[in-house]
């Protein structure tokens, strides 16, 4: 999953609306967002995740109007690519507009808990990713606490899966995200990662998003722009532990890392060429 941030304040520093080239040359931000998405797609992304509101720790909410103004024009330019497009939003109004504009998936950090969100998704045929978050972006990292982080995150996700099923959303449309960095400290994140297979209790695909995140900086001491190697380590480990979707900023190198991992797995099965058998 290739990340396309149409924001001025992304934690990762890649928000299109803060791009110095875009600002200096007074380029159309919609065009810049489309170019960023095209680069992700051509680098080999299987799906594109467009977000028009920052959810970094401490961030404040963006208005519905502003989020739509950033998002919909870019989405409309991309819908004839035949590229699966996910929309990273927790606002029901944005979900509705994005689905009407051709989005294929809703990636919701709030797991469809906002009033009306569940109904909007249920009336469509889109995919949906349900994420766990303790608190909300503006306060989630102030003092996160769990008695059993794996059990509590797993129970929350199971509860949201059952709510979706009750609303008529089939399992074939669902993916789950433990929400690394969303109301978790380093110890919580590491325990979740170490026990990732336990979160597959519903038999649904897991999405893992760790690219450039703070926990990698806390481990390595590297600033956000120097966390590529640490990100690739988490990519391979996540795949080894059963993740189905890896959400990243750097698609090309991620595909290379996963190709090496897949070749080794094939060799373990007795295929020394490192290619899947017919």
NORVENLIN-V41536 format. One record per backbone hydrogen bond with DSSP energy under -1.0 kcal/mol. NH is the residue of the N-H (numbers start at 0). CO is the residue of the C=O. E is the energy in kcal/mol with one decimal. If there is no record, write none. Layout:
nh=(NH;NH)
co=(CO;CO)
e=(E;E)
//
This chain:
nh=(1;2;3;5;12;15;16;17;18;22;23;24;26;31;32;33;34;35;36;37;38;39;40;41;42;43;44;47;48;49;50;57;58;66;67;68;69;70;71;74;75;76;78;80;85;86;87;88;94;95;96;97;98;99;100;101;102;103;104;105;106;107;110;112;116;119;120;121;122;123;126;127;128;129;130;131;133;138;139;141;151;152;153;154;155;156;157;158;159;160;161;162;163;164;165;166;167;168;172;173;174;175;176;181;182;188;189;190;191;192;193;194;195;197;198;199;202;206;207;212;215;216;217;218;219;220;225;230;231;232;233;234;235;236;237;238;239;240;241;242;243;244;246;247;253;254;255;256;257;258;259;260;261;262;263;264;265;266;267;269;270;273)
co=(46;247;48;50;9;4;6;14;15;18;19;20;21;27;28;29;30;31;32;33;34;35;36;37;38;40;39;83;1;85;3;136;55;62;63;64;65;66;67;70;71;72;74;77;47;104;49;86;90;91;92;93;94;95;96;98;97;84;84;126;86;128;107;109;113;115;116;117;118;120;103;172;105;174;107;176;181;135;135;138;147;148;149;150;151;152;153;154;155;156;157;158;159;160;161;162;164;163;169;170;127;204;129;178;180;184;185;186;187;188;189;190;192;194;195;196;199;175;244;209;212;212;213;214;215;216;222;226;227;228;229;230;231;232;233;234;235;236;238;237;205;205;207;0;249;250;251;252;253;254;255;256;257;258;259;260;261;262;263;266;265;270)
e=(-2.6;-2.3;-2.6;-3.3;-1.3;-3.1;-1.2;-1.8;-1.2;-2.5;-3.1;-1.9;-2.1;-2.1;-2.4;-2.4;-2.4;-2.3;-2.4;-2.7;-2.4;-1.9;-2.5;-2.9;-1.5;-1.3;-2.0;-2.4;-3.2;-2.9;-2.3;-3.3;-2.2;-2.5;-2.5;-2.2;-1.9;-2.1;-2.0;-2.4;-2.8;-1.2;-1.1;-1.9;-3.9;-2.3;-3.1;-1.1;-2.4;-2.6;-2.0;-2.8;-2.6;-2.2;-1.5;-1.2;-2.5;-2.7;-1.4;-2.0;-3.0;-2.0;-1.6;-1.0;-2.3;-2.1;-2.2;-2.4;-1.8;-1.4;-2.5;-2.8;-2.7;-2.6;-1.6;-1.9;-1.4;-2.1;-2.2;-1.8;-3.0;-2.4;-2.4;-2.5;-2.2;-2.5;-2.4;-2.3;-2.2;-2.2;-2.3;-1.8;-2.1;-2.6;-2.4;-1.3;-1.5;-2.8;-1.8;-1.8;-1.8;-2.6;-2.5;-2.1;-1.0;-2.6;-2.6;-2.2;-2.5;-2.4;-2.7;-1.8;-1.4;-1.7;-2.1;-1.6;-2.2;-3.6;-2.6;-1.9;-1.3;-1.1;-2.6;-1.7;-2.5;-2.7;-2.4;-2.4;-2.4;-1.9;-1.9;-2.1;-2.1;-2.2;-2.8;-2.2;-2.4;-1.7;-1.4;-2.7;-2.1;-2.1;-2.5;-2.8;-1.2;-2.5;-1.8;-2.3;-2.4;-2.2;-1.9;-2.1;-2.8;-2.2;-2.1;-2.2;-2.3;-2.2;-2.0;-1.7;-2.0;-2.2)
//
